[in-house]
Amino acid sequence: MDLNKSNIIITEQFVTMNDGAKIYTVVYSGGFDKTLLLVHGGPGASCDYFRYQAELLSQHINIVMFDERGVRRSDRIDPNNFDFQILIDDIDNLRNALNINKWSVLGHSFGGLLTLLYASKYQKDVEAVIFECPSFCNTDTNDYIIQAIISKLHEHDNHSLDADIEAAKETGIAGLWSLMGKIPEHIVSEIYHPFPRDTKAAELSFENATTVEEDEKTNIHCQVVVMDAYANENHFHKLKQLTMPSLLLLGEYDVVCSPKQQKAFAENVPKNKIVILPDCGHTLHDEIPLLFVETVLAFLESNS
């Protein structure tokens, strides 16, 4: 389906990967020379949360966004035949299928990990990378988030989950995911989203309701990814392989990219830049979309 908005052609399509899997993809084409790929986080969040930002960015650069394999509209993952490398290679397959020579890549949260692993493997195809509140090491992120949970719960004089928290410390990201289901929703919100979402961003990201089948697929994706050994390794050493200009874009109150990970980025990425934006948390693109877009475009333009 092709839509036209302000001379931007928006194409929703299913792109076939090398193994036949179909990946839901949205392309915003304004006829620009440059293209930016948006890689969503989660795991399992879907590209819908980038819709408003894609509209804004596409006035200046072509935009591609997609549901990762196993998420929402894309084909499901087979848990018995899964290799984390599939998710990384899907990005390269997508670039080839869309006939894009080189592009820049922006990854948010878990999408930041995918972006790191993709850009470090396919350096020649990537012009620049932007990491929005990423995780470069899920086990370190796990510890950092748990500390934030402890602080927030105790701030509310809530010690009912102390035993569950101790157990989560021993079981990695899978333990954290289990713990999240027990934490009061308002506490989770205070940790991840201490500032309100932009009204327009929230409106567009929720305009497409999920189906039962999509929820089932996404749950499988999440279960497989959080248990994957490679996804839970420390990938700091991959940062040295980022030969392209690289931006670490953080919210002042982000709880995912720990100081240890920020230090690893600064010390290992040759062409690095770090920008920390005030009065926002883990989802800059939702909380301050206009400043987010301005910062992204300024970085890309300065490195074009």
N, C-alpha and C positions, 0 to 999 in steps of 0.2 A: 504494500500500500504506500503510495506517494502522497505526501501532503506538502503544501506550499505556504510558508509564513515569512513575510518580509523578504521575499526573493531567496529564501533558504529552502532547499528541497529536502524534505524529511522522508527517508525511506526505511520502512520496517520490513525486515526480511529474515529468512532462516538461511544461514550460511553453512554449507556442508564441509565438515572437517575431513582430513585424510582417511579416517577410519569409517566415514559415513555418518557420524553423529551430526545432528543439526543444532546450530547455536543461534538463538534469537539475537538479532543485531539491529541497531538503529543507527543510521548514518544521517548526519546533518551536513549537507553539502552547499556551500556558498561559492564554489568555484575558486577557492583559495589555493595557494601553492602548498600550504602547510596543513598537516592533520594532527589532531590530538586524540589519543585513545584514553577513555575513562574506564578504570578498572574498579568495580565496586568491592566493598568489604563484606563483613559478616563474621564467619562464612554464611552465605545464603541470603544476603540482603537484596539482591537484584539491582539492575541498573536504573530502576525507576526513581531512585532517590537522587539521580543526577539530572532529571528532566529539566528543571528550571535552569540549572547552571549550564546545561547543554544549549538551551535556547539563547542564553546571554553570550556564551563563548562563541557560538556559531555565527555571530555577527562579525567575527574577526578571524576565525580559523575553522576549518572543517573538523567536525566532531564525529567520533565513532564510540558507541557504548554497547555493551552486550551483557546478557545473563551468562554467567559462568556455567560450564557443563554441570548438569544436575540441578540447576537453580531455575525455578519458575517455568518459563516457557521453553528453555533449552532441553535437549534430550537428557534423560536420566543417566546417572552413574550406575555401573554394575559394581556393587561392593565386593564381589568375588573376583573382579578383574580390574582393580584400580591401582594406578601408579600416579603419584602426585605430579610426575613429569607431564602427564596428559594435560593438566590444566595450564602448564607453562607453554607447551607446544601448541595448544589451541590458539594462543595469542598469535603465534607466528603463522599458523594456518589461516587465521582470520585476515592477517595483513596480506598474505599472498592471494587469498581468494578475492579480496577487494582491490587487488592490483595497486597496492600502495607501496612505493619504493622504500621510503623511510617515514617515520612518524615520531612524535613525542608521546610519552606515556605518563599518565597521572594515576596513581593508585592510592586509595583511601583505606586505612586500617589494615585488615587482612589482605585487601587488594594491594597494599604497599609491599607486603611480602611477595606476592605474585609478581609485582612489578620489578622488585629487586632480582628475583630469580630469572625472570624473562630477560631483563636488560643486561644482566651479567653474562647470559648465555648467547644472546643475539645482539651484541654491541653494535655491529655494523648497520643494523636496521633501525637504530634508535638515535634520534637527534638530541633529545634532552629528556630527563625524567624529573617528575615532581612527586614527592611523597607527602601525602596529607595524613598527619597523625598515624604513621605506619607502625607495624611490628616487624622488626628484623630478627626477632628471636621470641617465639611464642612462649617459651618457658619463662623468660625474663618478664615479658608482658604479663603473664599470669601472676607472677609474684607482685608486680607493681600494682595491678588492679586489686589484688587481694588486700594489699596494704591500704588502698583507698577505701575498700569496703569496710575494713576494720575501723578505720578512722571515722567514716560516716555513720556506721552503726553505733559506735560508742558515743559519738556526738549526740545521738538521739537516745543515749542511755539504753541501748538495746544489746544485750549480751546473749540472747537466746540462740544465736547461730555460732557461737564461739567454737563448739566441738566440730560443726560442719566445716568451718573455715580451716581448722587445723587439718582435717581430712583432705580438704581440697588442695592444701599446700603440697601434699604428697602424691597427688594424682594428675598433675599437669593441667593442660587446658581442658581436658575432659572433665576433671574435677571442678574446674571453675564454671563450666557450662551447667553442671549439675547444681552447683551452689546458686547460680543466678536464678534458677527457678524457685528458690526458697526465700529470696530477698524481696521485701516489700517493693512494689513497683515505684513508689515515690522515691525510695532510696536509690534504686538503679538510675532513675531519671536525674537525681541530684548529682550522681557520680559522672555519668556520661554527658548529660545535657543540662549543665547548670544555668544556661541561658536559654530563653525561648527560641523556638524555630521561627524562621521567616515565614510569614503567612502564605505567600505565593509558593515558596519551595515546598511547604507541607502539603498544600492543596494539590500540586501537580504530582507529587510522589505517591499520593494515595488514590489517584483517579482511576487506576486499574485494579479492581478487586482480584484477589487470588482465588483459584479454584481448589477443591479438595485434592485433585490430582497434583496440582502444582505444589501444594503444601507438603504432600507426601514425598514428592521428588526432592524438594528442598531439604526436608528433614533427613533424608538419606544422605544427601550431599554433606550436610553439617556433621552428621555422625561419623561419616567416613573420613572427612578432612581433619576433624579434631583428634582423631585417633591415629592419624598417619604419622609414622616415625619421622619422616623427612620434614614434614610441616612443623615438627616440634624441635628440630635441630637449631643450634646457634648458627646463623648465617652471616655473622659479622664479616667473615673473611671474603664474602662475595662483594662487599662494598668496594674493595680495592679494584675490582674489575669494571667499575663504572667509569669508563673513560670519557663519557659525555658530560656536559653541564648538568648538575644535579641539585635540586632544591628540596630542602626539608622544611615543610610548612606546618607549623604547629599552633594549636590553641594554647593560650596561657594556662588553662586548667585541664589540658588533655591528660587522660589516665592510662594511655596505651604506650606511647613512646617514652620510655623511662629516660632519666638522665644518663644512664649507662649506654643506652642505644644512641642517644644524641651525641655522646662523646665518641662512640665508635664511628658514627657518620662523619663527624668533623675531622677525626684523625685518619680515616682510611679513604675517603672519597677525594680524588685529586682535584676536581673542579666543583667544590661544594659551596653551597650557600644555605644559611639557616635564617628563616624568618619566623618569629613568634608573634602572633597577633593577640592583642589584649581583649579581655572580656568575652572569651568564647572557650568552649570545651573541646570535645572530640569530633564534632561535626561542623567544621568551619563553613563548609559549602551550604549548610542549612541555616546556620545561625547568622552568618554575615555574608550572604551570597554575593553582594555587590563588591565588597572589599576582597573577597576570595577571588572572584573573577578578575578584578583589577590587578591583584598580586600575581596571579597565574600568567596573565597576558604580558605584564611588565617583564617577568622573568623570561618568557619565551621570546619576546621581542628583543631583549638585550642579548640573547644568545642565538639569534637567527643568522 
